[in-house]
Amino acid sequence: MTTDSLAVWCAVRDEVDWNSAGAGPQHPVVPAVDGLTAWFNGEVRNRCPQRADRLLAANDLARTDAARRRPLTPALITGWQRLILGRPDITFRDGDAFAKDGRERYGLTPSTWNEFAQCLHQSTDPALPIASRAARAYLDVAFFHPFPDGNARSALLALAYVLDLDGVRLDQVSPLPIARYPDDPAGAADLATLVAILIRGSQRRGGAAPAVSSGRPHEDTDKTTAHG
């Protein structure tokens, strides 16, 4: 049996120096352009208009959830995923999942979903830079791989959601959705650094919103199969 890529990620996750990797601006940012919506309406729509429409609907729901300051949880992401895939019956996978032509296997144990919830909860940790928290949430969704399909799309929404809770939006997101690997701590750190760079660029080209308390309560490259 192939190595459990989820177990590998959970070990790598603790090796990354998240404080250094995502160091950068911590205050709200108002972009000159809504990069996420622009990407859905541009590159994604050019490939598949139906996928773009579903992503826009899921993004609208995610932003409503952020405005209500709902904590990032597996249940919250599942609601977005039902819109992303256009299927109201979407639930967590009930067995191992595979990606990258079977080279990566994401295991499932009785504790997997509790661990996933705990990881998502850490996205509110004020001790870490926002860029690191957002990047780590992206990778958590990607490597816990909760759904049979569309995990890269939900990972991108999770990243944007963590930023949105702190009043940060990006004016471009196209560098983000590329293949990531669970056994690559340098790559995980690079993603946090990239998010910090995109935040700084969005601030420079747009502006900073008045500082407010966060009040914290707290593409798609994968085609997978789940086996129960």
C-alpha positions as CSV (number, residue, x, y, z in Angstrom):
1,M,0.0,0.0,0.0
2,T,1.2,3.5,-0.8
3,T,2.3,5.9,2.0
4,D,-0.4,7.7,3.8
5,S,0.1,11.3,2.4
6,L,-2.2,12.7,5.1
7,A,-0.1,11.3,7.9
8,V,3.0,12.7,6.1
9,W,1.4,16.2,5.9
10,C,0.4,16.1,9.6
11,A,4.1,15.6,10.5
12,V,5.4,18.1,8.0
13,R,2.8,20.7,9.2
14,D,4.6,20.9,12.5
15,E,8.0,21.3,10.9
16,V,7.3,24.5,9.0
17,D,8.4,27.8,10.6
18,W,5.1,29.5,9.9
19,N,6.0,32.6,11.9
20,S,8.8,33.4,9.5
21,A,7.3,32.1,6.3
22,G,4.3,34.4,6.3
23,A,5.7,37.4,7.9
24,G,4.1,40.6,6.6
25,P,1.2,43.0,6.8
26,Q,-1.4,42.2,9.4
27,H,-4.0,44.9,8.8
28,P,-7.1,44.9,6.6
29,V,-6.5,45.4,2.8
30,V,-9.0,46.7,0.2
31,P,-7.8,45.6,-3.3
32,A,-8.3,47.7,-6.4
33,V,-9.7,44.6,-8.0
34,D,-11.5,41.6,-6.5
35,G,-9.0,39.1,-7.6
36,L,-10.9,35.9,-6.7
37,T,-14.1,37.0,-8.5
38,A,-12.0,38.2,-11.5
39,W,-10.2,34.8,-11.7
40,F,-13.5,32.9,-11.6
41,N,-15.0,35.1,-14.3
42,G,-11.8,35.1,-16.4
43,E,-9.6,32.0,-16.5
44,V,-12.1,29.6,-14.9
45,R,-15.0,30.8,-17.1
46,N,-12.9,30.4,-20.2
47,R,-12.4,26.8,-19.4
48,C,-15.8,25.9,-18.0
49,P,-18.7,28.5,-17.6
50,Q,-20.7,26.1,-15.4
51,R,-17.7,25.6,-13.0
52,A,-17.3,29.4,-12.8
53,D,-20.9,29.9,-11.9
54,R,-20.7,27.3,-9.2
55,L,-17.6,28.8,-7.8
56,L,-19.1,32.3,-7.7
57,A,-22.1,30.9,-5.8
58,A,-19.9,29.2,-3.3
59,N,-17.8,32.3,-2.9
60,D,-20.9,34.3,-2.3
61,L,-21.9,31.9,0.5
62,A,-18.4,31.9,1.9
63,R,-18.3,35.7,2.1
64,T,-21.7,35.7,3.7
65,D,-20.3,33.3,6.3
66,A,-17.3,35.5,6.8
67,A,-19.5,38.6,7.4
68,R,-21.3,36.6,10.0
69,R,-18.0,35.6,11.5
70,R,-18.7,31.9,11.4
71,P,-15.7,29.8,12.5
72,L,-14.0,27.8,9.8
73,T,-15.2,24.2,10.3
74,P,-15.5,21.0,8.2
75,A,-19.3,21.6,8.2
76,L,-18.9,25.1,6.8
77,I,-16.6,23.9,4.0
78,T,-19.1,21.2,3.2
79,G,-21.8,23.8,2.5
80,W,-19.5,25.5,0.0
81,Q,-18.5,22.2,-1.6
82,R,-22.1,21.4,-2.3
83,L,-22.3,24.6,-4.4
84,I,-18.9,24.0,-5.9
85,L,-19.9,20.6,-7.3
86,G,-23.6,21.4,-7.8
87,R,-24.6,18.4,-5.6
88,P,-26.6,18.7,-2.4
89,D,-25.7,15.2,-1.3
90,I,-21.9,15.9,-0.9
91,T,-20.5,14.5,2.4
92,F,-17.0,13.6,3.6
93,R,-15.3,10.7,1.9
94,D,-15.8,7.4,3.7
95,G,-12.6,5.7,2.7
96,D,-9.1,6.4,1.5
97,A,-8.7,8.8,-1.4
98,F,-6.1,9.0,-4.1
99,A,-4.7,11.9,-6.2
100,K,-2.0,12.7,-8.7
101,D,-2.8,9.5,-10.7
102,G,-2.7,7.4,-7.5
103,R,0.7,8.5,-6.3
104,E,-0.8,10.1,-3.2
105,R,-3.1,8.3,-0.8
106,Y,-5.0,10.1,1.9
107,G,-5.9,7.7,4.6
108,L,-9.0,7.7,6.8
109,T,-9.0,6.7,10.5
110,P,-11.6,7.1,13.2
111,S,-9.9,10.4,14.3
112,T,-9.4,12.0,10.9
113,W,-12.3,14.4,10.9
114,N,-11.7,15.5,14.5
115,E,-8.1,16.2,13.6
116,F,-9.3,18.1,10.5
117,A,-11.6,20.2,12.7
118,Q,-8.7,21.0,15.1
119,C,-6.5,22.0,12.2
120,L,-9.1,24.4,10.8
121,H,-9.7,25.9,14.2
122,Q,-6.0,26.8,14.3
123,S,-6.6,29.2,11.4
124,T,-7.7,31.8,14.0
125,D,-4.4,31.5,16.0
126,P,-3.4,35.2,16.6
127,A,0.2,34.1,17.2
128,L,0.7,33.4,13.5
129,P,0.8,35.8,10.6
130,I,-2.4,35.9,8.6
131,A,-0.6,34.7,5.4
132,S,0.6,31.6,7.2
133,R,-2.8,30.9,8.7
134,A,-4.4,31.2,5.3
135,A,-1.8,29.1,3.5
136,R,-1.9,26.4,6.1
137,A,-5.7,26.2,5.9
138,Y,-5.3,25.8,2.1
139,L,-3.0,22.9,2.6
140,D,-5.1,21.3,5.4
141,V,-8.0,21.1,3.0
142,A,-5.9,19.9,0.2
143,F,-4.3,17.1,2.2
144,F,-7.1,16.0,4.5
145,H,-8.9,15.8,1.2
146,P,-12.3,15.6,2.7
147,F,-14.3,15.2,-0.6
148,P,-14.3,12.8,-3.5
149,D,-13.7,15.7,-5.9
150,G,-13.1,19.5,-5.9
151,N,-10.7,19.7,-3.0
152,A,-8.4,22.2,-4.7
153,R,-11.4,24.5,-5.2
154,S,-12.5,24.3,-1.6
155,A,-8.9,24.8,-0.4
156,L,-8.8,28.1,-2.4
157,L,-12.0,29.3,-0.8
158,A,-10.7,28.3,2.7
159,L,-7.6,30.4,2.1
160,A,-9.7,33.4,1.0
161,Y,-12.0,32.9,3.9
162,V,-9.2,33.1,6.5
163,L,-8.0,36.3,4.9
164,D,-11.6,37.7,4.7
165,L,-12.1,37.2,8.4
166,D,-9.3,39.7,9.0
167,G,-10.6,42.1,6.3
168,V,-8.0,41.1,3.7
169,R,-8.8,40.4,0.0
170,L,-6.3,39.9,-2.8
171,D,-6.3,41.5,-6.2
172,Q,-4.9,38.4,-7.8
173,V,-5.1,34.7,-7.0
174,S,-3.8,33.0,-10.2
175,P,-0.4,32.1,-8.7
176,L,-2.1,30.1,-5.9
177,P,-3.8,27.1,-7.4
178,I,-0.9,24.9,-8.5
179,A,0.0,21.4,-7.5
180,R,1.2,21.1,-3.9
181,Y,2.9,18.1,-2.2
182,P,2.4,16.8,1.4
183,D,6.0,15.9,2.0
184,D,7.4,19.3,1.1
185,P,7.9,21.6,4.1
186,A,9.8,24.1,2.0
187,G,6.9,24.2,-0.5
188,A,4.4,24.8,2.4
189,A,6.6,27.7,3.6
190,D,6.8,29.1,0.1
191,L,3.0,29.1,-0.1
192,A,2.8,31.2,3.0
193,T,5.5,33.6,1.7
194,L,3.6,33.8,-1.6
195,V,0.4,34.8,0.2
196,A,2.3,37.5,2.1
197,I,3.7,38.8,-1.2
198,L,0.2,38.9,-2.7
199,I,-1.2,40.7,0.4
200,R,1.6,43.4,0.1
201,G,1.0,43.8,-3.6
202,S,-2.8,44.1,-3.1
203,Q,-2.2,46.7,-0.4
204,R,0.2,48.7,-2.6
205,R,-2.1,48.7,-5.6
206,G,-5.2,49.2,-3.6
207,G,-5.3,50.5,-0.1
208,A,-5.5,49.6,3.6
209,A,-8.9,49.7,5.3
210,P,-9.2,51.4,8.7
211,A,-7.7,49.1,11.3
212,V,-10.4,47.2,13.1
213,S,-10.4,44.3,15.6
214,S,-10.7,41.0,13.8
215,G,-13.3,39.8,16.3
216,R,-12.3,36.3,15.6
217,P,-14.7,33.8,17.3
218,H,-12.6,32.0,17.4
219,E,-7.6,25.1,-11.4
220,D,-8.7,22.5,-9.6
221,T,-5.9,20.0,-10.2
222,D,-7.2,17.0,-8.4
223,K,-9.5,14.2,-9.6
224,T,-9.8,11.6,-6.9
225,T,-11.5,8.4,-6.0
226,A,-12.7,7.4,-2.6
227,H,-12.7,3.8,-1.6
228,G,-14.7,2.6,1.4
